[in-house]
Amino acid sequence: MGFGGVGLGLPAWVVVGLGLPARVWWVWVVAVGFGGVGLGLPAWVVVGLGLPARVWWVWVVAVGFGGVGLGLPAWVVVGLGLPAQCPKHNSYLGSGKGQPLKPQELGPAEKEMETGTSKEDPRTTHHAKNEAENHLRLSESSISKVSKLYLMASETSGVPIPSQASLPLQDRVAIVTGASRGIGRAIALHLASLGAKLVINYTSNSTQADLVATEINSNSSSPNTPRAITLRADVSDPTQVKSLFDKAEETFNLPVHILVNSAGAIDSKLPTIANTSVEDFDNVFSVNARGSFLCCREAANRVKRGGGGRIILLSSSLVGALKPGYAAYAASKAAVETMTKILAKELKGTGITANCVAPGPIATDLFFAGKTEEQVKRVIEECPHNRLGETKDVAPVVGFLATDASEWVNGQVIRVNGGYV
């Protein structure tokens, strides 16, 4: 603020950025005040004498006919990091319209310097090079301290990358319920590919469960030491759930580290609430809600023995979609989601996380049960990707939640549905 008005100096790129080399010390900064137009201090006072870029608070004094004012801050002049004595870098400055400025036409002497044919004293050239490097270093120092601290934290707080000789779940024991087919099968195979030792749980289809275990063991580097076993257990029976964990620890001589509760039931008749029998309602809740509760209870007491672990339950995106005909199923899965969120808080300090994965319409036997071709087509039309999901779309999400990389994900419901809900 001057006696007659306010004076502003032109920005640095007008002084140097458009090709006026800093060595032309006689370039002046124009000062425009309310009281008139005058000349500010010469440009070399700003950049020619080498005010360091880190002194961002230095202002250019503008003296106009109408008074004395303050010009643009020095960081506008030099803080952008362009060394004052390197006019060839002007082409990297923007023109304000998304286009780089053309470099200033060089004279004969400057061309000699540009092409390296100058006959100047090499000591002078060496000195100029050192000065340019110093300017670059000063420009780099203009990064804020906050940014530097943030970058340092980002570089040092990342998840450790395992060596090529190890896998994320190397030799960790995982129980996957309902793993003989569908999503459960895909999850078991994926966890095995990450190095886990698997307990393939099933209720009735032993043949399919054996095929899953055989596939895992055939890919094992130690054929004499099975990496997967099959165990029959009804997740709605507390005695059988306890036996499931006992057998897992006995077989692998390790505490269970991961539980994935994938077992589920649905009323394939898809009845309205008015037409749902008590028996069918109880059956759905017995497997989905009661089964999840029993598995979570056992896991909460067993997994902590290993000093941390992962509890992952499968819910459904139908909890959000609220489709007619799915009242019992959606309500049972809503109970699963609620239990998971509470469990995550109750396990505070144990190193165990609890999360839900809620798949959308996935092409499995459970999905197709009771649906006509027309009903399936309508579901597909509701999906943004215009297709049903596949088990391979779900398994990697569960795999991530089972690893150490997911430690900061806890008490969450992750919908894997392609935008269905």
Secondary structure, DSSP 8 states (H G I E B T S, - for coil): --SS---B---HIIIIITS--TT-TT-EEEEEETTEEEEEEEHIIIIITT--TT-TT-EEEEEETTEEEEEEEHHHHTTT---TT-GGGGGGSB-SSSSB-------HHHHHHHHT---S-HHHHHHHHHHHHHHHHHHHTTS-HHHHHHHHHHHHSS-----TT--TTTT-EEEEET-SSHHHHHHHHHHHHTT-EEEEEESS-HHHHHHHHHHHHHT-S-TTS-SEEEEE--TT-HHHHHHHHHHHHHHHSS-EEEEEE------TT---GGG--HHHHHHHHIIIIIHHHHHHHHHHHHGGGGT-EEEEEE--THHHH--TT-HHHHHHHHHHHHHHHHHHHHTTTTTEEEEEEEE-SBSSHHHHTT--HHHHHHHHHHSTTSS-B-HHHHHHHHHHHHSGGGTT--S-EEEESTT--
